[in-house]
Amino acid sequence: MTLRDQHVLITGGSSGIGLELARQAAAAGARVSLIARDPAKLALAREAVGGVTFSAVADVAVEAHVTEAIRAAEQTHGPVDVVMTSAGVAEPGYFADLPTAAFERAMAVNYFGTLYALKAIVPAMRQRGRGAVVLVSSGAGLHGFFGYTAYGPSKFALRGLAESLRAELNGTGVHVMIVYPPDTDTPQLAAENRTKPLETKAITAGGGLWTAEAIARATMAGLAKRRFALTPGAPLTALYWLSSLLAPLLFWHFDRLARKARGRTGKD
Ligand SMILES: NC(=O)c1ccc[n+]([C@@H]2O[C@H](COP(=O)([O-])OP(=O)(O)OC[C@H]3O[C@@H](n4cnc5c(N)ncnc54)[C@H](OP(=O)(O)O)[C@@H]3O)[C@@H](O)[C@H]2O)c1
């Protein structure tokens, strides 16, 4: 699908992957709307994206706020043609050290923040018989990685949502896509790296380090080809297609990496 003259709405569009998606959508001729919490970051993002960019402040974890922001975007740019849900938080750490609130935040922002946006947009897309939905999950939504007991389940939940929704919307003209990025050089990754266990760093390094620009480019190319699942790079592509088959080997390999890394931390 081409994005020219389309209304593309991006949650988490003020930073990182979401900001790059916004830039590339605007460059392709889309009318872009951005939703995030910090008005100062949103104003900078609007400038960086250029074109006819609308923004609204909302916490995606609060359904009434995200719905109101989407209605305001629709008043400016018309019905949403493509929604991309990139708003997300990641708090890696050892299970015993992570407060229960970190698990609740991950589900509230990553899963329910996506769900609320889709609930506000998808029914109208279905009525019009056209549109696209792009969910941003993570490599941590494909396999349960060390250090991601809070983050991983929220990204697995997105996979369940995307697969069920794809099945329901098949044949309606509304396309569903889910992206599983590996480590990507963004403010979120920099923040994560301050608390990420060494074991997690040793394991996720296998997916390489991507730029937000490259992830956004791959996403746009995948959307144009109406792909369902996008797994940038060979390691995550293998994980996506072969994880059940390879599970015993993967557990052995990742446990070994964690043991080696733990040797360096001295933790048992
Ligand atoms: N970077 C990676 O290595 C990586 C890898 C795999 C998947 N991902 C996923 O990719 C997505 C984008 O991550 P990123 O690395 O680009 O992060 P980022 O640079 O920190 O951007 C996150 C965006 O989400 C917004 N946001 C966060 N919490 C929000 C909330 N409660 N309500 C509304 N907006 C909120 C942020 O703005 P405000 O803070 O102003 O609200 C910001 O615009 C996330 O879902 C992340 O889990 C990232």
The ligand as a MOL file (V3000), in Angstrom:
LIG
                    3D

  0  0  0     0  0            999 V3000
M  V30 BEGIN CTAB
M  V30 COUNTS 48 52 0 0 0
M  V30 BEGIN ATOM
M  V30 1 N 14.9470 0.0780 21.1740 0
M  V30 2 C 14.9410 -1.2540 21.1490 0
M  V30 3 O 15.9900 -1.9160 21.2830 0
M  V30 4 C 13.6410 -1.9950 20.9080 0
M  V30 5 C 13.7140 -3.3530 20.5490 0
M  V30 6 C 12.5390 -4.0530 20.3450 0
M  V30 7 C 11.3210 -3.4210 20.4820 0
M  V30 8 N 11.2720 -2.1070 20.8290 0 CHG=1
M  V30 9 C 9.9520 -1.4980 20.9730 0
M  V30 10 O 9.8430 -0.4370 20.0350 0
M  V30 11 C 8.9390 0.5440 20.5570 0
M  V30 12 C 9.6160 1.8930 20.4780 0
M  V30 13 O 10.7570 1.8620 21.3290 0
M  V30 14 P 11.9510 2.8970 21.1920 0
M  V30 15 O 13.1820 2.1590 21.4670 0
M  V30 16 O 11.7800 3.6640 19.9500 0 CHG=-1
M  V30 17 O 11.6550 3.7950 22.4980 0
M  V30 18 P 11.7790 5.3550 22.7800 0
M  V30 19 O 12.7840 6.0090 21.9220 0
M  V30 20 O 11.9010 5.4550 24.2730 0
M  V30 21 O 10.3090 5.8750 22.3630 0
M  V30 22 C 9.2020 5.4620 23.0710 0
M  V30 23 C 8.0450 6.3440 22.6600 0
M  V30 24 O 6.8740 5.9140 23.3670 0
M  V30 25 C 6.3080 7.0230 24.0890 0
M  V30 26 N 5.6840 6.4980 25.2880 0
M  V30 27 C 6.2470 5.7620 26.2830 0
M  V30 28 N 5.3330 5.5070 27.2300 0
M  V30 29 C 4.1650 6.0690 26.8070 0
M  V30 30 C 2.8570 6.1430 27.3430 0
M  V30 31 N 2.5590 5.5980 28.5300 0
M  V30 32 N 1.9070 6.8160 26.6450 0
M  V30 33 C 2.1920 7.4000 25.4550 0
M  V30 34 N 3.4150 7.3480 24.8870 0
M  V30 35 C 4.3830 6.6930 25.5710 0
M  V30 36 C 7.5080 7.9480 24.3590 0
M  V30 37 O 7.1380 9.2960 24.5980 0
M  V30 38 P 6.8280 9.8470 26.0900 0
M  V30 39 O 7.8560 9.2560 26.9940 0
M  V30 40 O 6.8840 11.3340 25.9580 0
M  V30 41 O 5.4430 9.3750 26.3950 0
M  V30 42 C 8.2280 7.8140 23.0410 0
M  V30 43 O 7.6120 8.6110 22.0470 0
M  V30 44 C 8.5920 0.1140 21.9790 0
M  V30 45 O 7.3560 -0.5470 21.9750 0
M  V30 46 C 9.7110 -0.8520 22.3190 0
M  V30 47 O 9.3290 -1.7740 23.3040 0
M  V30 48 C 12.4000 -1.3760 21.0370 0
M  V30 END ATOM
M  V30 BEGIN BOND
M  V30 1 1 1 2
M  V30 2 2 2 3
M  V30 3 1 2 4
M  V30 4 1 4 5
M  V30 5 2 4 48
M  V30 6 2 5 6
M  V30 7 1 6 7
M  V30 8 2 7 8
M  V30 9 1 8 9
M  V30 10 1 8 48
M  V30 11 1 9 10
M  V30 12 1 9 46
M  V30 13 1 10 11
M  V30 14 1 11 12
M  V30 15 1 11 44
M  V30 16 1 12 13
M  V30 17 1 13 14
M  V30 18 2 14 15
M  V30 19 1 14 16
M  V30 20 1 14 17
M  V30 21 1 17 18
M  V30 22 2 18 19
M  V30 23 1 18 20
M  V30 24 1 18 21
M  V30 25 1 21 22
M  V30 26 1 22 23
M  V30 27 1 23 24
M  V30 28 1 23 42
M  V30 29 1 24 25
M  V30 30 1 25 26
M  V30 31 1 25 36
M  V30 32 1 26 27
M  V30 33 1 26 35
M  V30 34 2 27 28
M  V30 35 1 28 29
M  V30 36 1 29 30
M  V30 37 2 29 35
M  V30 38 1 30 31
M  V30 39 2 30 32
M  V30 40 1 32 33
M  V30 41 2 33 34
M  V30 42 1 34 35
M  V30 43 1 36 37
M  V30 44 1 36 42
M  V30 45 1 37 38
M  V30 46 2 38 39
M  V30 47 1 38 40
M  V30 48 1 38 41
M  V30 49 1 42 43
M  V30 50 1 44 45
M  V30 51 1 44 46
M  V30 52 1 46 47
M  V30 END BOND
M  V30 END CTAB
M  END
